[in-house]
């Protein structure tokens, strides 16, 4: 595995791969890698001739008072972790390489970025779509792999790729969970033992939503109310949002129709740690490696 820090070198590598008709699979990350990231790498390895992973903690997607400075960084550990997982190139540029002093161009997906997480994190998704577009332009992958846990981000990237005619196929991989149902996340490292236990309220709320739907409940407000009650009963938890929305437009829905894919996202603070999770209804399992037996 070659570690690359400079954009010109990364471009020269991937341009040669394209000329040689090698299919490039790309996994963008911010590091602090865990089994969720490794599942993306496995899918990339299965579908591609060459796998490129990026590690870049993107400053422009963090708002004032968020955890940019504290975000876990250990490039040596991450590089060692993936070096035997079939990764051919690790692209790990520094901030000045990605955002030179005169940088002034941003990518904005309107409307989709103003909903859900966009309400409490203004500007966040502009930062995400901008850096992902830059990485697409540098690496030019045939396939790009993202996790369903960041459902709103995935929806926006798919829209950006469609609207701007980006030559990559966006491949969505399922959420990887701990055995007790907690979605794997780099921010789980912030939780102490007591908070880690309290964080299970997110998956309990989703379990309740699935149970109600399976029992015939179709009214979104009733399902949301039941989910909120479960979360509010956890003293450490504070709700940012709980929603039931169309899986493509992220617009709220009132009645769940069996023929339409539905997303149930939520964001919850466990003390000071903000966690997100989601489930889908009326959609097929994304992969043989399903989300979890927990649900």
N, C-alpha and C positions, 0 to 999 in steps of 0.2 A: 504494500500500500504506500503510495506517495502522498506526502502532505504538501499542499500547495497554499501559499499565502498571497500570491500576487495575481491580479486579474489577467495580465497579459499571458502568463504561463498557463492559467486555467483555460483561457480561450484557445491557445495554441494546441493544447491537448485535445479539447473537445472538437475543435475544427478538424483535426486529423482523424479523429474517430468517425466523424461524419463522412469525411472523404473515403474512409475505409469501409463505410456502410455498417458500422458497428452501432447497435442500438444502446443508447445511454439511458439508464434509469437514475433518477435524481431524488434524494431524500434531504429536504432542507430541515435543519434543526437549530436550536439555540444551545445545544450541548446538555450537560447534566443527563446523559443518556440512560434510559431504562428499557425494560422489556417491551414497552410500547414502541419505542424507536426501533428496537431490534426486529420487531414484527414487520415494520415498513421495509427494513433492509432485506429481510427474507423474501418479501414479495418482489422487491426490486431485483434481487438476484435471480429469482425464478423467471422474470419476464424480460430481462435485459442481458446484453453481452457485457456491458461495463456498468458498474455502480459507482456513483459519485454521491458522497454525503457532505453537506456543508454544516459547519458550526460557526454561528455568528450571533452574538447577543446584540440584537438590533436596537440601538438607543432611541430611534424615532417612534417606536411603538410603545414606549413607556411614558406615561404622563407624569406630571409633577407630583412628588410624594409617593410614587410607586417604587418597585423594588429593583430598579436597574442596577444600582451599586451593590446590592446584596444578592443579586441573582447568582446561583451557584455556577462556578466556572472551574473546570479542571480538565484542560485540553489533553494533558498527558494521560490521564485516566481514561478519558473518552476514546482517544486514539488507540490505546491498548485494547480497550473493550471491542472495538470494531475491526481491529487489524486482522483477526482470524475469522471474520464473518462474511468474507467475500466482497469487501469494499475495496475498490481499486484506487480511488482517489478521495482524499479528505481535503476539502477546500475550507480553509480557516483564515480568512483575511482579517486584518485589523480595521478599526473604525475609519481611519484616514484613507484606507484603500477603497472602502465602499462609499464614503461620504467625504470627498475632498472639500477643501475650505470654501470653494465657490459653488457647492451643490445647491440647487434651487428648484428642482423638478420633482413633482410628486404624482402618484397615481391614486385617484379617488374613485371608488365605486359608490356612486350616490345611492341614497335610500337604504340599501342593504346594510351599510355601515353605520346607520343612525339608529338602528333598532337594537334591542337586547343588550349585549355588552357595550355597544356603541353609546348607549345613554350614559352609563357611569364611567366610561373610558373614552371621552371625546378625543378624536385624533388617533386612537389606537390602530384602527383598521387602515387608515391612510398610511401609517408606518408599515403595516404588514404587507399591503398590496404593493407598495413602492419597493420594498426590499425583495419581495418575491419576483417582481417583474425584472429587477436588476439581475437577480440570480438566473432567471430564465434566459435573459439575453447573454449572459456570460457563458452558461453551461450548454444551452440549447438542447435540452434532453428530449428524447422521444416520449419518455414516460416520467411523470412526476408523482410522488407518493406522499399522501397526507393522511392523518388520522381523523376518524370520525369524532373523536372527543372535542376537537375544535370545530364544531359543526358550522357555526356562523362564518368562521374563517374559510372553511372549505367551500361553502356556498358562494362567498365573494370571489374567491380565486377562480372557481369554475366560471362565474359570470365574466370576470376580467379576461380569462383566456378566450372565451367565446366572443366578447365584444371587441377585443383588440387583435383577434386572429392570431393568437400565439400558437406556434406549431409544437404543441405538447399535448399528450393525453393525461388528464388528471385522474389518478387512480386513488380511490378512497378505501382505506383499510379500517377494520372494525376496532372499537375500543378494546384495549387490553386491561383487564381488571385484576386486582388482588383477589385471593380466594374468598374474602369476605364481601366483595362487591365494590370496593373503592376503586375508582378509575385511576390508573397510573398517571402520575404527573410529576414533573420536576419540582413543583411547589409543595408536594407532599413532604419533602425534606424539612420544610419549615415547621411541621407539626410535632409537638411533643406527644408523649404516649397518651395523655388524657385527651388532647385535641384530635389525635389520630382516631381514637375511639368515637369521639363526637362526630367526626367527619362522615361516619357511616350513615348519618341521617340523610345524606343526599341519595344514596342508593336505596334506602328504605322508602323514601318518598317516591322514587321511580317504581319500586316494586309495587307500591300501593296503586299507582296510576295504572300499571299493567293489569293488576288484579281487578280493578273497577271496570276497565275496558273489557276484559275477558268475561265479566259478569253481565255485560250488556250496557254499561253506562256510556253514553255518547256525548253528553253535555260537557263541554270543556270547563266551564266555570265550576261545576261540581267536582271534577277531578282536580282542578287547581286548588280548590278550597281544601280538599282532603290532603293534598300534598303539603300545603302551607301549614296545616294543623300539625302534621308530623314534625316538620322542621321547627316550628315555633315552640314545640315542647322540649327542644334541646336547648338548655340555657346558654351554651357557647355559640349557638348558631344565630346568624342574622341574615335575613333574606335580602338579596339584591333584586332578583326577579325569579319568578316561576311562570312559564308560558307554555301555551300549546299553539303551534303555528304551522302554516303550510311549509312543507319541506324545501320548497324551491324559492318562494317569495319572502318567507319569514313573516308573512302577515298573520295576525291572530285569527283563529277560527273559532266559531261558536259551537258547531256540531261536527263531530268526527265521522266522516263518511268512510265506509269500509274500502272504497275503491281509490281513495286518495292518500298518498304518503303524508304522514304527520310527524312533526318533530316536537319533542317535549324537552326543551332545554331549561336549565336553571343555573343560577349563580348564587352562591351562599358564602358568607364570611364565617369562618370558624375562628372566633376571636379576631385576630388581625389578618388571617390568611384567607384570601379569596380563592374559592374553588369553583370550577364549572364541571358540568356533566350533562349528558343528554341520553335519551332513548328515542327510537323511532317506532312508529306503528304503521302497519300495512306496507312494510318494505321487506324484501328478502334479506336473509343473512348475507353479508358482504363477502364472506370467505368461509372456507371449511373450518378455519380457526375462529369459532364464534366468540361473541363478546364475553360470555361467562355462563357457567351453569347456575350462577346466583339468581339470574332472572328466569 
